[in-house]
Amino acid sequence: MPSEAYLANWNTYQAAWADIPAAGRQELLFESVDQDCVYTDPQSVSHGHEQLIRKMESTQRNFPGARFRNDKFTDHHEQAISNWTMFDGGGNPIFTGTSYARFGPDGRLTQMTGFFEPSS
């Protein structure tokens, strides 16, 4: 699968974190993330779509209107690194981070690991 496809899939996954209806979030995740995925960050571990959706909903409760912008994406051998910025509902940067991801044979994400800190 070419880099463009991995990047498109990553962007679909990031879009699922936005303030969108539950049905839209589920659709984006089904398209981009394997059902048996593992998501980790410094504060949590989520296994599968259901737990990941709860994490995304919690993020929206804590940071209403939050969304991500992918700043840089590099991939090779079914894995990728993304540098990103998270914005609040007013468009102000609140976190910057780097995520590591692994892709399965069908191109969907199987593992996502985020590292982040408050924007300065």
Backbone as JSON, one array per atom type, in Angstrom:
{
  "sequence": "MPSEAYLANWNTYQAAWADIPAAGRQELLFESVDQDCVYTDPQSVSHGHEQLIRKMESTQRNFPGARFRNDKFTDHHEQAISNWTMFDGGGNPIFTGTSYARFGPDGRLTQMTGFFEPSS",
  "N": [[0.85, -1.18, 0.0], [0.69, 2.15, -0.91], [2.36, 5.15, 0.36], [0.61, 7.36, 0.23], [-1.88, 6.21, 0.66], [-1.67, 5.26, 3.3], [-1.32, 7.7, 4.61], [-3.77, 8.94, 4.01], [-5.47, 7.2, 5.37], [-4.57, 7.61, 8.0], [-5.3, 10.3, 8.33], [-8.07, 10.01, 8.23], [-8.51, 8.54, 10.55], [-7.61, 10.48, 12.45], [-9.58, 12.41, 12.04], [-11.73, 11.23, 13.26], [-11.51, 11.89, 15.91], [-12.6, 14.39, 16.2], [-15.24, 16.77, 16.98], [-17.88, 15.28, 16.3], [-20.92, 13.61, 15.18], [-21.91, 10.53, 16.83], [-22.41, 8.35, 15.07], [-20.97, 9.08, 12.8], [-18.38, 9.07, 13.83], [-18.05, 6.34, 14.41], [-18.21, 5.29, 11.82], [-15.94, 6.44, 10.58], [-13.92, 5.26, 12.15], [-14.35, 2.51, 11.63], [-13.6, 2.46, 8.98], [-10.88, 3.14, 9.1], [-9.5, 1.94, 11.24], [-8.51, -1.09, 12.72], [-10.67, -3.48, 14.26], [-9.6, -4.76, 16.49], [-7.71, -3.04, 17.54], [-5.07, -1.36, 19.38], [-4.72, 1.37, 21.43], [-2.59, 3.69, 22.91], [-1.59, 6.17, 25.25], [0.15, 8.58, 27.34], [-1.66, 8.62, 29.47], [-3.58, 6.63, 29.24], [-4.91, 3.42, 28.13], [-6.43, 1.84, 25.46], [-8.45, -0.7, 24.15], [-9.63, -1.92, 21.18], [-12.51, -0.79, 19.21], [-14.72, 0.13, 20.81], [-13.66, 0.96, 23.35], [-11.86, 2.85, 22.41], [-13.55, 4.71, 21.22], [-14.84, 5.64, 23.53], [-12.65, 6.93, 24.7], [-12.19, 8.96, 22.82], [-14.62, 10.38, 23.03], [-14.38, 11.24, 25.67], [-12.2, 12.96, 25.39], [-13.42, 14.97, 23.87], [-15.29, 15.89, 25.74], [-13.57, 16.97, 27.66], [-12.15, 18.84, 26.16], [-13.88, 20.68, 24.46], [-14.9, 20.71, 21.09], [-12.42, 20.04, 20.09], [-9.87, 19.29, 17.7], [-7.64, 17.7, 15.34], [-4.6, 18.45, 13.61], [-2.6, 17.17, 11.15], [0.8, 17.49, 11.03], [3.16, 16.47, 10.03], [4.03, 13.5, 8.35], [5.42, 10.35, 8.19], [6.3, 7.25, 6.76], [7.09, 3.72, 6.68], [7.41, 0.25, 5.89], [4.83, -0.7, 6.87], [4.39, 0.92, 9.12], [4.26, 4.04, 10.91], [5.1, 7.48, 11.66], [3.7, 10.32, 13.08], [3.65, 13.79, 13.35], [1.82, 16.14, 15.09], [-0.74, 18.64, 15.77], [-3.02, 19.57, 18.26], [-6.04, 21.28, 18.4], [-8.2, 23.56, 20.16], [-11.77, 24.22, 20.39], [-11.91, 26.85, 19.57], [-9.88, 27.14, 17.79], [-7.35, 27.41, 18.81], [-4.05, 26.28, 19.47], [-3.55, 23.52, 21.61], [-2.21, 21.2, 22.34], [0.81, 19.63, 21.3], [2.19, 16.91, 19.51], [3.55, 13.59, 18.96], [2.87, 10.69, 17.22], [3.05, 7.17, 17.01], [2.4, 4.59, 14.74], [1.02, 1.45, 13.65], [0.21, -0.49, 10.82], [-2.18, -2.83, 9.59], [-2.51, -5.79, 7.43], [-4.62, -5.08, 5.74], [-4.39, -2.4, 5.58], [-5.54, -0.87, 7.54], [-5.29, 0.76, 10.74], [-3.6, -0.8, 13.43], [-2.28, -0.37, 15.76], [-1.8, 2.42, 17.8], [0.15, 4.88, 19.21], [0.47, 7.54, 21.29], [2.32, 10.49, 22.06], [2.59, 13.46, 23.86], [2.5, 17.01, 24.62], [1.64, 20.06, 26.36], [0.93, 22.87, 24.23], [3.15, 25.57, 23.59]],
  "CA": [[0.0, 0.0, 0.0], [1.57, 3.34, -1.0], [2.34, 6.13, 1.43], [-0.59, 8.21, 0.14], [-3.0, 5.48, 1.26], [-1.47, 5.28, 4.75], [-1.58, 9.07, 5.07], [-5.23, 9.15, 3.94], [-6.05, 6.43, 6.47], [-4.22, 8.31, 9.24], [-6.14, 11.49, 8.4], [-9.42, 9.55, 8.54], [-8.46, 8.23, 11.98], [-7.55, 11.74, 13.2], [-10.88, 13.08, 11.92], [-12.66, 10.58, 14.2], [-11.36, 12.53, 17.22], [-13.26, 15.69, 16.18], [-16.59, 16.9, 17.54], [-18.77, 14.8, 15.26], [-21.92, 12.67, 15.7], [-21.42, 9.18, 17.14], [-22.45, 7.49, 13.88], [-19.85, 9.48, 11.96], [-17.14, 8.6, 14.47], [-17.99, 4.9, 14.2], [-17.93, 5.06, 10.4], [-14.53, 6.77, 10.33], [-13.09, 4.23, 12.79], [-14.47, 1.25, 10.89], [-12.85, 2.61, 7.74], [-9.45, 3.38, 9.26], [-8.88, 1.28, 12.39], [-8.89, -2.48, 12.94], [-11.53, -3.67, 15.43], [-8.77, -5.22, 17.61], [-6.62, -2.09, 17.71], [-4.62, -0.95, 20.71], [-4.34, 2.77, 21.49], [-1.99, 4.07, 24.19], [-0.98, 7.48, 25.45], [0.67, 8.59, 28.7], [-2.7, 8.57, 30.48], [-4.59, 5.6, 29.05], [-4.79, 2.32, 27.17], [-7.75, 1.47, 24.93], [-8.43, -1.89, 23.29], [-10.81, -2.04, 20.33], [-13.29, 0.39, 18.86], [-15.59, 0.63, 21.88], [-12.86, 1.71, 24.31], [-11.29, 4.0, 21.72], [-14.64, 5.69, 21.1], [-15.0, 6.27, 24.85], [-11.51, 7.84, 24.87], [-12.45, 10.11, 21.96], [-15.71, 11.14, 23.63], [-13.82, 11.89, 26.85], [-11.4, 14.08, 24.9], [-14.34, 16.04, 23.49], [-15.85, 16.47, 26.97], [-12.52, 17.76, 28.31], [-11.69, 19.89, 25.25], [-14.97, 20.79, 23.49], [-14.56, 21.18, 19.74], [-11.03, 19.71, 19.75], [-9.59, 18.64, 16.42], [-6.22, 17.49, 15.09], [-3.99, 18.74, 12.31], [-1.39, 16.39, 10.91], [1.84, 18.41, 10.6], [4.18, 15.72, 9.27], [3.73, 12.07, 8.36], [6.47, 9.55, 7.55], [6.01, 5.84, 6.96], [7.8, 2.64, 5.99], [7.19, -1.1, 6.4], [3.56, -0.81, 7.61], [4.41, 1.69, 10.35], [4.36, 5.47, 10.61], [5.24, 8.5, 12.7], [2.98, 11.54, 12.75], [3.74, 14.95, 14.22], [0.5, 16.75, 14.98], [-1.17, 19.67, 16.71], [-4.42, 19.49, 18.66], [-6.61, 22.61, 18.59], [-9.48, 23.61, 20.87], [-12.89, 24.63, 19.56], [-11.67, 28.2, 19.07], [-8.76, 27.12, 16.86], [-6.08, 27.66, 19.51], [-3.31, 25.05, 19.72], [-3.49, 23.17, 23.02], [-1.2, 20.16, 22.5], [1.57, 19.14, 20.15], [2.59, 15.55, 19.82], [4.04, 12.63, 17.98], [2.24, 9.39, 17.36], [3.59, 6.04, 16.28], [1.29, 3.73, 14.32], [1.26, 0.25, 12.84], [-0.89, -0.81, 9.92], [-2.39, -4.24, 9.31], [-2.46, -6.18, 6.02], [-5.66, -4.4, 4.96], [-4.1, -0.97, 5.59], [-6.13, -0.18, 8.69], [-4.42, 0.89, 11.91], [-3.71, -1.83, 14.46], [-1.67, 0.15, 16.99], [-1.54, 3.85, 17.79], [0.76, 5.29, 20.47], [0.63, 8.99, 21.27], [3.15, 11.23, 23.0], [2.21, 14.86, 23.65], [2.73, 17.99, 25.69], [0.91, 21.32, 26.09], [1.56, 23.82, 23.3], [3.7, 26.75, 24.3]],
  "C": [[0.9, 1.24, 0.0], [1.38, 4.3, 0.16], [1.09, 6.99, 1.41], [-1.78, 7.53, 0.81], [-2.87, 5.46, 2.78], [-1.78, 6.67, 5.31], [-3.08, 9.35, 5.05], [-5.92, 8.41, 5.09], [-5.78, 7.11, 7.81], [-5.11, 9.55, 9.41], [-7.59, 11.14, 8.73], [-9.52, 9.24, 10.03], [-8.45, 9.52, 12.81], [-8.89, 12.47, 13.16], [-11.9, 12.5, 12.89], [-12.58, 11.19, 15.59], [-12.14, 13.83, 17.32], [-14.65, 15.63, 16.83], [-17.6, 16.57, 16.45], [-19.81, 13.86, 15.88], [-21.34, 11.27, 15.88], [-21.39, 8.28, 15.92], [-21.3, 7.81, 12.93], [-18.53, 9.0, 12.51], [-16.98, 7.1, 14.23], [-17.63, 4.56, 12.75], [-16.47, 5.32, 10.07], [-13.6, 5.72, 10.94], [-13.16, 2.91, 12.04], [-13.63, 1.29, 9.62], [-11.34, 2.59, 7.97], [-8.74, 2.54, 10.32], [-9.42, -0.14, 12.54], [-9.68, -2.6, 14.24], [-10.71, -4.06, 16.68], [-7.59, -4.29, 17.89], [-6.27, -1.88, 19.18], [-4.14, 0.49, 20.6], [-3.74, 3.03, 22.86], [-1.52, 5.52, 24.12], [-0.51, 7.52, 26.9], [-0.38, 8.4, 29.79], [-3.63, 7.39, 30.36], [-4.16, 4.51, 28.08], [-6.22, 1.96, 26.75], [-7.57, 0.3, 23.99], [-9.73, -1.92, 22.5], [-11.58, -0.74, 20.15], [-14.07, 0.97, 20.03], [-14.81, 1.47, 22.89], [-12.26, 2.95, 23.67], [-12.34, 5.09, 21.54], [-14.86, 6.39, 22.44], [-13.87, 7.27, 25.12], [-11.73, 9.11, 24.05], [-13.55, 10.99, 22.52], [-15.23, 11.88, 24.88], [-12.97, 13.1, 26.46], [-12.29, 15.25, 24.53], [-15.01, 16.67, 24.72], [-14.83, 17.39, 27.65], [-12.06, 18.96, 27.49], [-12.74, 20.06, 24.15], [-14.51, 21.38, 22.15], [-13.15, 20.84, 19.3], [-10.95, 19.02, 18.4], [-8.07, 18.57, 16.25], [-5.83, 17.99, 13.7], [-2.72, 17.91, 12.22], [-0.34, 17.35, 10.35], [2.92, 17.73, 9.76], [3.86, 14.24, 9.42], [4.82, 11.35, 7.57], [6.16, 8.09, 7.8], [6.99, 4.95, 6.21], [7.41, 1.33, 6.65], [5.97, -1.21, 7.33], [3.58, -0.12, 8.97], [4.63, 3.16, 10.01], [4.58, 6.28, 11.88], [4.5, 9.73, 12.19], [3.29, 12.6, 13.8], [2.45, 15.73, 14.01], [0.31, 17.85, 16.0], [-2.65, 19.44, 17.0], [-4.89, 20.91, 18.98], [-7.89, 22.52, 19.39], [-10.55, 24.11, 19.9], [-12.74, 26.02, 18.97], [-10.51, 28.29, 18.1], [-7.42, 27.42, 17.48], [-5.36, 26.35, 19.75], [-3.24, 24.77, 21.22], [-2.48, 22.07, 23.31], [-0.46, 19.98, 21.19], [2.04, 17.75, 20.51], [3.14, 14.8, 18.64], [3.34, 11.32, 18.27], [2.95, 8.37, 16.48], [2.41, 5.13, 15.94], [1.79, 2.53, 13.55], [0.0, -0.04, 12.05], [-0.96, -2.31, 9.69], [-2.35, -4.52, 7.81], [-3.49, -5.47, 5.14], [-5.47, -2.88, 4.96], [-4.71, -0.21, 6.74], [-5.15, -0.2, 9.87], [-4.68, -0.24, 12.9], [-3.18, -1.35, 15.8], [-1.41, 1.64, 16.8], [-1.0, 4.23, 19.17], [1.05, 6.77, 20.38], [1.5, 9.51, 22.38], [2.83, 12.7, 22.79], [2.54, 15.71, 24.87], [1.94, 19.25, 25.34], [1.67, 22.2, 25.1], [2.07, 25.01, 24.09], [3.26, 28.02, 23.63]]
}
